[in-house]
C-alpha cells in the first residue's frame, strides 16, 4: 500500500532522529497524528500549543533539534510565542503548521490563516507544501535551515495534502549536520593580539556562544590576569571551575561584573549578543568575537569585530599573546566580587517571616540541595533574578528560560521538554505565581506522562518585576496584585502531591521532601511580595522614581507597604551605593 504524504513526512523525521512531536491533535493534523502513531516517534499531547512550542524549544536547546505542530487556524497561532522563543534563542526547531484545505485558501474559510505571513518574522525558512513532489525537498530544506542557521523552520501543511499519495523525490533526503572550524584570519588574530598585549587591564565577558569554551576562557583569563563576567545564558557554562569569574551584569546582575567591564582598558566580548546597551562601557576599547558576523557592533562601539567560534579563536590566539604579570586589576575585581557576594548572602541569612519568606533564601536552599546535574527552568521576572544570582553552575547543570524573548509562563512548559529529553535528570521549574497560573492546564500534562518535574512556586502574590518597573518609573504599582488559587490543591487535583510553605523554618525540609519524591511534586512557597531585585547600576532617575512612587503610596495611605519595602530591601540599597 502506498504511503501518504503524512507518513512520508514522519518517515523523514524518524531518519532525522526526531523522538517526539509536541502538539494538540485535530482536523488538519489527524493524518499526521495517525502516521506518528505507526512510527517510533511519540506524540506528546499538551493541553495548549504554546506549551508544546516551549517544551520543544527546551528539547531543541538540550538535544539539538525538536518538532512541534499546530492544527489549522487557532492551533498553530497558539504556537507563536514559543516559536519566537526558539528563534530568538537560536535553537533548531521545526514547526509543522497544519492548515485548511488547499482548494479553500483565499476564500475566508473557517479557521483560515496565512501561515507564511504569520511565521515570517520568527523563522529562517517558511514555506507551504501544496503538491506531493514538493514534500521531500521542502522538508529536507526546512530541517537543514533549522540546524544550520540555528533557528526555526516552518512548513505549512494543508490537511487535504497530508492524505495524498507520496511521491519519491530525486534530491537528498538525509540531514547534514556540519561542524566547520571558524576563526578569524591570521592577520586579524595578530592585530587582536597586539591590542591585547598593549592593554594593561583586560576584562572578558562571555555569552552562550562561549558555552563549549570553558577551559579556553579560563586559560585565557589566567594568562591575561583578566576577570571574567558572563551573561545569564552563559552562566552555567562559564562559571564552573573559573577562579577569575566576577558574576553577571545587566538587569539581573551584580555590580562586580559591571565594575570590571567599566574599569578595564579593553573588554573582549566572547559569543555574546548582550542586549542591554546601557550596561556596556563607552570610554574603553571593546572587541567582539561572534560566530555570526551580522551581530558585530550592534550593542557597542567596537575597536575590532571578528567572526569566529570562541573555542577555536582562543586556541589560535593564545600563542600570539604575551603573558601579563601584573595581577593588581584582577585582584581588585575579585575582592570587590567577594564583597558583593557577602552582601547578597545577607538575604540568605535573613530568612524572612511567615508568608513573607525571602526568595533569596529559597533559591539558595534550592541551589544547595539540588543535584550537580540538575536542569533548572526559570520563569521570566523575579524568578529569573533569583536563578541568575543564586543557582550555581557546576559544569553539569543547565538553566533554561525565556532570556531573549522574555515571555511569562515558560518555566513549567520548558520543564516538560527537559524532563522528556533527559528522563534520568532532576528537573526543577522555578515558577512565578503569575507565570504558572497563565498556563496552569498543562500541569495535567506532567501527570499524564508521569514526568518527575519539581514545580517550585515563588508565590509573592504579585507581578513582582512589573511592580518594580512601575516604582522605578515613579508610578505607584497598579493592578499587579494577584489573588491566586491554592496551587498545592491544584496539584492534588491534577494527580500529584502539592504542599504549601508559609514559614521560613519549613523551607529546607519541604524542598528536601519535594526533590526526594519519585514523581512530580509542587511546592507553593509564600515569598515576600516586597522583595525587590535592584540592578547593579542605579541611575539618579530611578532613585527619584522610586522616591516619587513611595511618596505617592504614603499619600494614598499605604504607609505600611512603604515601610515594609524599605525594611526588606535596605541591604540591597546599601550594597549598591
CORNORDA-V748428 format. One record per residue. N is the residue number from 1. SS is DSSP state (alpha for helix, beta for strand, coil for the rest). NEAR is the number of other ideal C-beta (glycine too) atoms within 8 Angstrom. D_FIRST is the distance of its C-alpha to the first C-alpha in Angstrom with 2 decimals. Layout:
n: <N N>
ss: <SS SS>
near: <NEAR NEAR>
d_first: <D_FIRST D_FIRST>
This chain:
n: <1 2 3 4 5 6 7 8 9 10 11 12 13 14 15 16 17 18 19 20 21 22 23 24 25 26 27 28 29 30 31 32 33 34 35 36 37 38 39 40 41 42 43 44 45 46 47 48 49 50 51 52 53 54 55 56 57 58 59 60 61 62 63 64 65 66 67 68 69 70 71 72 73 74 75 76 77 78 79 80 81 82 83 84 85 86 87 88 89 90 91 92 93 94 95 96 97 98 99 100 101 102 103 104 105 106 107 108 109 110 111 112 113 114 115 116 117 118 119 120 121 122 123 124 125 126 127 128 129 130 131 132 133 134 135 136 137 138 139 140 141 142 143 144 145 146 147 148 149 150 151 152 153 154 155 156 157 158 159 160 161 162 163 164 165 166 167 168 169 170 171 172 173 174 175 176 177 178 179 180 181 182 183 184 185 186 187 188 189 190 191 192 193 194 195 196 197 198 199 200 201 202 203 204 205 206 207 208 209 210 211 212 213 214 215 216 217 218 219 220 221 222 223 224 225 226 227 228 229 230 231 232 233 234 235 236 237 238 239 240 241 242 243 244 245 246 247 248 249 250 251 252 253 254 255 256 257 258 259 260 261 262 263 264 265 266 267 268 269 270 271 272 273 274 275 276 277 278 279 280 281 282 283 284 285 286 287 288 289 290 291 292 293 294 295 296 297 298 299 300 301 302 303 304 305 306 307 308 309 310 311 312 313 314 315 316 317 318 319 320 321 322 323 324 325 326 327 328 329 330 331 332 333 334 335 336 337 338 339 340 341 342 343 344 345 346 347 348 349 350 351 352 353 354 355 356 357 358 359 360 361 362 363 364 365 366 367 368 369 370 371 372 373 374 375 376 377 378 379 380 381 382 383 384 385 386 387 388 389 390 391 392 393 394 395 396 397 398 399 400 401 402 403 404 405 406 407 408 409 410 411 412 413 414 415 416 417 418 419 420 421 422 423 424 425 426 427 428 429 430 431 432 433 434 435 436 437 438 439 440 441 442 443 444 445 446 447 448 449 450 451 452 453 454 455 456 457 458 459 460 461 462 463 464 465 466 467 468 469 470 471 472 473 474 475 476 477 478 479 480 481 482 483 484 485 486 487 488 489 490 491 492 493 494 495 496 497 498 499 500 501 502 503 504 505 506 507 508 509 510 511 512 513 514 515 516 517 518 519 520 521 522 523 524 525 526 527 528 529 530 531 532 533 534 535 536 537 538 539 540 541 542 543 544 545 546 547 548 549 550 551 552 553 554 555 556 557 558 559 560 561 562 563 564 565 566 567 568 569 570 571 572 573 574 575 576 577>
ss: <coil coil coil beta alpha alpha alpha alpha alpha alpha alpha alpha alpha alpha alpha coil coil coil coil beta beta beta beta coil coil coil alpha alpha alpha alpha alpha alpha alpha alpha alpha alpha alpha coil coil coil coil beta beta beta beta coil coil coil alpha alpha alpha alpha alpha alpha alpha alpha alpha alpha alpha alpha alpha alpha alpha coil coil beta beta beta beta beta coil coil coil alpha alpha alpha alpha coil coil alpha alpha alpha alpha alpha alpha alpha alpha alpha coil coil coil coil beta beta beta beta beta beta beta coil coil alpha alpha alpha coil coil coil coil coil coil coil coil coil coil alpha alpha alpha alpha alpha alpha alpha alpha coil coil beta beta beta beta beta coil coil alpha alpha alpha alpha alpha alpha alpha alpha alpha alpha alpha alpha alpha alpha alpha alpha alpha alpha coil coil beta beta beta beta beta beta beta coil coil alpha alpha alpha coil beta coil coil coil coil coil coil coil coil coil coil coil coil coil coil coil coil coil coil coil coil alpha alpha alpha alpha alpha alpha alpha alpha alpha alpha alpha alpha coil coil coil coil beta beta beta beta beta coil alpha alpha alpha coil coil coil alpha alpha alpha alpha alpha alpha alpha alpha alpha alpha alpha coil coil beta beta beta beta coil coil coil coil alpha alpha alpha alpha coil coil coil coil coil coil beta beta beta beta coil coil coil coil coil coil alpha alpha alpha alpha alpha alpha alpha alpha alpha coil coil beta beta beta beta beta coil coil coil coil coil coil alpha alpha alpha coil coil coil coil coil beta beta beta beta beta beta coil coil alpha alpha alpha coil coil coil coil coil coil coil coil beta beta beta beta coil coil alpha alpha alpha alpha alpha alpha alpha alpha alpha coil coil coil coil coil coil coil coil coil alpha alpha alpha alpha alpha alpha alpha alpha alpha alpha alpha alpha alpha alpha alpha alpha alpha alpha alpha alpha alpha alpha coil coil beta beta coil coil beta beta coil alpha alpha alpha alpha alpha alpha alpha alpha alpha alpha alpha coil coil coil coil coil beta beta beta beta coil coil coil alpha alpha alpha alpha alpha alpha alpha alpha alpha coil coil coil coil coil coil coil beta beta beta beta coil coil coil coil coil coil coil coil alpha alpha alpha alpha alpha alpha alpha alpha alpha alpha alpha alpha coil coil coil coil coil beta beta beta beta beta beta alpha alpha alpha alpha alpha alpha coil alpha alpha alpha alpha alpha alpha alpha alpha alpha coil coil coil coil coil beta beta beta beta beta beta coil coil beta coil alpha alpha alpha alpha alpha alpha alpha alpha alpha coil coil coil coil coil coil coil coil beta coil coil coil coil coil alpha alpha alpha alpha alpha alpha alpha alpha coil coil beta beta beta beta beta coil coil alpha alpha alpha alpha alpha alpha alpha alpha alpha alpha alpha alpha alpha coil coil coil coil beta beta beta beta beta beta beta coil coil coil coil coil coil coil coil coil coil coil coil alpha alpha alpha alpha alpha alpha alpha alpha alpha alpha alpha alpha alpha alpha alpha alpha coil coil coil alpha alpha alpha alpha alpha alpha alpha alpha alpha alpha alpha alpha alpha alpha alpha alpha alpha alpha coil>
near: <2 5 9 13 16 12 11 12 15 14 10 13 13 11 9 9 6 12 6 12 15 15 17 12 9 8 7 14 16 10 12 16 11 9 13 12 7 7 10 3 12 7 11 14 8 15 8 11 15 14 17 19 21 15 18 16 17 18 14 14 9 12 9 6 14 17 14 19 15 17 15 13 12 7 15 19 10 11 16 13 11 19 17 12 16 15 13 9 12 6 11 11 19 17 18 15 15 17 16 14 9 9 5 9 11 4 6 4 9 5 8 13 10 6 13 10 6 11 15 8 5 10 14 9 11 10 11 10 14 7 6 10 6 9 14 12 9 11 12 14 10 14 14 10 12 17 12 8 8 8 14 14 15 15 14 13 15 16 16 9 13 15 9 9 8 12 7 5 9 3 7 5 8 6 9 7 6 5 4 4 6 8 9 11 5 5 6 10 14 9 9 13 11 8 13 12 8 5 11 6 9 14 16 15 17 18 15 10 13 18 9 7 13 14 6 11 17 13 10 13 14 9 10 12 12 14 16 16 17 16 13 13 8 17 13 10 13 15 10 10 6 12 6 12 12 14 13 14 12 12 6 11 15 14 11 14 17 13 10 14 15 9 9 15 8 15 14 14 15 15 15 15 9 12 6 8 7 5 13 11 10 6 4 10 9 14 15 15 13 15 9 6 7 4 8 11 8 5 10 11 5 10 7 10 9 13 11 12 9 17 10 11 14 14 8 11 12 10 5 8 11 4 6 11 5 7 8 6 13 11 8 8 15 11 8 13 14 8 8 13 9 8 11 13 9 10 12 11 7 9 10 10 7 7 6 12 18 15 13 13 16 16 14 11 11 14 10 6 9 12 7 6 9 11 16 14 18 14 18 14 14 13 15 14 11 17 14 12 10 13 13 7 12 8 7 5 15 8 14 12 14 10 9 8 10 6 10 11 13 16 17 19 19 16 18 19 17 17 14 12 10 9 6 3 11 11 15 15 16 15 14 16 14 13 17 16 9 8 12 8 7 14 13 10 14 17 11 7 9 7 12 11 13 15 16 14 13 15 11 14 10 11 9 14 11 10 11 10 8 13 14 10 8 9 10 10 10 6 3 11 6 10 4 9 6 8 15 11 9 13 15 10 6 10 6 12 10 14 12 9 12 8 8 11 5 9 15 8 7 12 14 9 10 13 12 6 10 4 8 14 14 17 14 13 13 13 14 11 9 10 15 9 11 8 9 12 9 7 6 5 6 9 9 9 13 11 8 9 16 12 8 10 12 10 6 7 5 9 8 6 9 11 8 9 11 9 7 11 12 8 10 11 9 8 11 10 4>
d_first: <0.00 3.81 6.60 9.33 12.87 14.04 11.69 12.79 16.33 16.30 15.14 18.06 20.35 19.72 20.65 23.70 24.72 24.49 25.26 25.30 25.08 28.06 27.41 27.96 24.78 24.76 23.45 22.19 21.23 19.23 15.70 17.05 18.60 15.53 13.83 17.15 17.25 14.29 16.10 19.58 21.10 23.40 23.78 27.57 28.51 31.85 34.11 34.83 32.86 36.06 36.11 32.56 33.59 36.74 34.97 32.54 35.63 37.24 34.28 34.14 37.87 37.70 34.52 34.06 31.03 29.45 27.22 27.93 26.35 27.71 26.45 27.86 31.64 33.61 30.90 30.84 34.55 35.33 33.95 36.59 39.39 37.44 35.85 39.39 40.39 37.76 38.51 42.27 42.07 40.13 37.25 33.70 31.38 28.21 28.12 25.02 26.72 24.31 25.90 26.16 24.01 24.58 26.14 28.73 30.01 33.75 34.36 35.73 32.74 32.73 32.45 32.27 33.38 33.46 31.71 33.17 36.68 36.19 35.14 36.94 39.99 38.20 35.64 35.61 32.36 31.17 28.58 26.19 22.58 22.11 19.70 16.38 18.32 20.76 18.70 18.99 22.55 23.74 22.56 23.92 27.13 27.50 27.35 29.59 32.08 32.17 32.85 35.16 37.15 37.17 36.24 33.62 30.70 29.03 25.84 25.70 22.30 22.31 20.36 18.73 17.68 15.89 13.25 12.70 9.85 11.02 13.00 14.53 18.29 21.17 23.33 23.67 21.33 23.68 26.58 30.12 32.65 35.89 39.30 42.04 45.72 47.48 51.24 54.17 55.85 58.83 61.25 59.86 60.10 63.70 64.58 63.06 64.90 68.15 67.65 67.00 69.89 72.36 71.29 73.22 71.05 67.26 64.68 60.96 58.56 54.93 51.69 48.09 47.85 50.16 47.95 47.40 51.04 53.09 54.94 55.65 56.94 59.20 60.51 61.22 62.96 65.16 66.05 67.02 68.48 66.16 65.11 61.38 60.09 56.47 54.23 52.58 49.16 50.94 52.94 50.74 50.43 53.94 56.19 55.61 58.13 59.80 63.59 64.20 61.91 63.64 60.90 59.01 60.36 59.23 59.31 58.34 60.33 63.69 66.93 66.99 64.01 65.30 68.72 67.50 65.68 68.63 71.29 69.62 70.61 67.02 63.76 60.60 57.37 54.54 50.95 51.93 51.42 53.89 54.12 57.60 59.92 63.00 62.74 62.71 66.07 67.58 70.72 69.34 67.08 63.31 60.67 56.94 54.26 50.61 47.40 46.78 49.75 49.16 50.47 53.77 56.89 55.51 57.16 60.48 62.73 61.92 64.11 61.04 57.31 55.12 51.39 50.25 48.57 51.30 51.04 51.15 53.83 56.14 55.75 56.76 59.53 61.35 63.05 64.62 66.22 69.69 69.78 71.68 74.47 75.63 73.73 75.89 73.31 70.54 72.83 73.96 70.40 69.49 72.66 71.79 68.27 69.87 71.99 69.00 67.11 70.24 70.41 66.77 67.42 70.23 67.55 65.92 69.32 69.87 67.39 68.16 68.85 67.31 64.52 65.35 63.99 64.04 60.44 61.59 62.55 59.17 57.28 59.63 59.24 55.46 55.65 57.93 55.82 52.29 50.69 51.10 47.36 46.83 44.68 46.57 45.33 48.02 48.24 49.84 53.54 56.01 53.44 52.78 56.53 56.86 53.82 55.18 58.67 58.25 54.92 55.59 53.31 53.07 50.76 47.95 47.84 45.75 46.64 44.25 45.33 45.15 47.73 47.01 45.61 47.98 46.04 47.04 44.85 42.90 44.13 42.24 38.81 39.31 40.24 36.86 35.09 37.66 37.37 33.59 33.94 36.81 36.71 39.71 41.97 44.52 43.51 46.36 46.12 49.52 49.13 51.56 52.08 51.23 48.04 46.80 47.58 45.68 42.23 43.37 40.27 38.21 40.63 38.27 35.37 37.60 38.01 34.38 33.32 36.58 37.64 41.19 42.30 46.05 47.05 50.67 51.90 54.95 56.11 58.98 58.51 58.49 56.57 58.69 57.90 58.24 61.54 62.78 61.70 63.67 66.70 67.01 66.66 69.73 68.01 68.28 64.81 63.49 60.47 59.32 60.07 57.29 57.58 54.76 53.21 53.89 51.04 51.64 51.15 47.97 46.65 47.60 45.80 42.66 42.91 44.81 48.45 50.47 54.11 56.76 59.23 62.47 64.98 65.10 66.07 62.81 60.56 60.42 59.79 57.17 55.24 55.53 54.18 51.31 50.25 50.63 48.42 45.09 42.92 43.24 46.81 48.68 52.29 54.00 57.06 59.73 60.82 63.76 62.97 65.81 64.61 64.20 62.47 64.81 63.74 65.56 67.54 69.14 70.46 73.69 71.85 69.64 72.76 74.36 71.21 71.07 74.81 74.45 71.61 73.56 76.62 74.64 73.36 76.96 78.25 75.54 76.85 74.17 76.69 75.10 71.74 73.59 75.55 72.49 70.59 73.53 74.15 70.52 70.16 73.60 72.47 69.77 72.28 74.94 72.57 71.66 75.18>
